[in-house]
Amino acid sequence: MVMTQEMMDVIADSRAYVATATADGVPNVVPIGNIKPLDNKTVIIADSYMIKSRANLEANPKVAFVVQDAAKHPFQFKGSVKIYKSGEYYDQVVQWVKETAPLAPKPKAAIVIDIEEIYSVKVGDAGKKID
Ligand SMILES: Cc1cc2nc3c(=O)[nH]c(=O)nc-3n(C[C@H](O)[C@H](O)[C@H](O)COP(=O)(O)O)c2cc1C
């Protein structure tokens, strides 16, 4: 699944609402500011504060998110994550948070999302698969 430039720009520039679920399907949703695309198929999140979200992702790697201004950018992204507590992706989020939020705690992990499905949530064609 391939994100367009518009999709990548809005993910980089805005907050997202990120949904996870327990292994038996109890949902959880949180706002996330440190989220950005790595390329047109991959998104990275700095896990600085996740508790339930992180426990959910350890048990169930599936994630879904929408961006804050879904009225203007009506996209819904779904994918599977890998969690990195060291290495290149982890070092990247540590550096990123240091630059964007110097007072924030050191991230606990990098959450890398492999984008698998993209849908429209636009009123009128809601639920339509884009890619
Ligand atoms: C505006 C805003 C931005 C946030 N950005 C992040 C973030 O980039 N990374 C993060 O780990 N938590 C972030 N949080 C915290 C999470 O939304 C949430 O509080 C945290 O994941 C704990 O909730 P949970 O136990 O349901 O996961 C942010 C919260 C707010 C209000």
The ligand as an SDF file (V2000), in Angstrom:
LIG
                    3D

 31 33  0  0  0  0  0  0  0  0999 V2000
   -1.3570   16.1570   22.2650 C   0  0  0  0  0  0  0  0  0  0  0  0
   -0.7660   14.8540   22.7280 C   0  0  0  0  0  0  0  0  0  0  0  0
    0.3040   14.3080   22.0290 C   0  0  0  0  0  0  0  0  0  0  0  0
    0.8670   13.0940   22.4530 C   0  0  0  0  0  0  0  0  0  0  0  0
    1.9320   12.5560   21.7570 N   0  0  0  0  0  0  0  0  0  0  0  0
    2.4770   11.3920   22.1900 C   0  0  0  0  0  0  0  0  0  0  0  0
    3.5830   10.8060   21.4890 C   0  0  0  0  0  0  0  0  0  0  0  0
    4.0730   11.3200   20.4900 O   0  0  0  0  0  0  0  0  0  0  0  0
    4.1030    9.6460   21.9710 N   0  0  0  0  0  0  0  0  0  0  0  0
    3.5800    9.0130   23.0890 C   0  0  0  0  0  0  0  0  0  0  0  0
    4.0960    7.9630   23.4630 O   0  0  0  0  0  0  0  0  0  0  0  0
    2.5320    9.5320   23.7360 N   0  0  0  0  0  0  0  0  0  0  0  0
    1.9740   10.6900   23.3270 C   0  0  0  0  0  0  0  0  0  0  0  0
    0.9110   11.2220   24.0020 N   0  0  0  0  0  0  0  0  0  0  0  0
    0.3670   10.4740   25.1540 C   0  0  0  0  0  0  0  0  0  0  0  0
   -0.6580    9.4290   24.7160 C   0  0  0  0  0  0  0  0  0  0  0  0
   -1.7450   10.0540   24.0640 O   0  0  0  0  0  0  0  0  0  0  0  0
   -1.2240    8.6150   25.9210 C   0  0  0  0  0  0  0  0  0  0  0  0
   -1.3890    9.4650   27.0250 O   0  0  0  0  0  0  0  0  0  0  0  0
   -0.3020    7.4870   26.2990 C   0  0  0  0  0  0  0  0  0  0  0  0
   -0.1730    6.6100   25.1820 O   0  0  0  0  0  0  0  0  0  0  0  0
   -0.8850    6.6710   27.4920 C   0  0  0  0  0  0  0  0  0  0  0  0
   -2.1430    6.1580   27.1520 O   0  0  0  0  0  0  0  0  0  0  0  0
   -2.3580    4.5900   26.9200 P   0  0  0  0  0  0  0  0  0  0  0  0
   -2.0990    3.9310   28.2430 O   0  0  0  0  0  0  0  0  0  0  0  0
   -3.8060    4.4550   26.5200 O   0  0  0  0  0  0  0  0  0  0  0  0
   -1.4090    4.1430   25.8490 O   0  0  0  0  0  0  0  0  0  0  0  0
    0.3380   12.4270   23.5980 C   0  0  0  0  0  0  0  0  0  0  0  0
   -0.7490   12.9870   24.2840 C   0  0  0  0  0  0  0  0  0  0  0  0
   -1.2860   14.1980   23.8650 C   0  0  0  0  0  0  0  0  0  0  0  0
   -2.4340   14.7750   24.6550 C   0  0  0  0  0  0  0  0  0  0  0  0
  1  2  1  0
  2  3  1  0
  2 30  2  0
  3  4  2  0
  4  5  1  0
  4 28  1  0
  5  6  2  0
  6  7  1  0
  6 13  1  0
  7  8  2  0
  7  9  1  0
  9 10  1  0
 10 11  2  0
 10 12  1  0
 12 13  2  0
 13 14  1  0
 14 15  1  0
 14 28  1  0
 15 16  1  0
 16 17  1  0
 16 18  1  0
 18 19  1  0
 18 20  1  0
 20 21  1  0
 20 22  1  0
 22 23  1  0
 23 24  1  0
 24 25  2  0
 24 26  1  0
 24 27  1  0
 28 29  2  0
 29 30  1  0
 30 31  1  0
M  END
$$$$
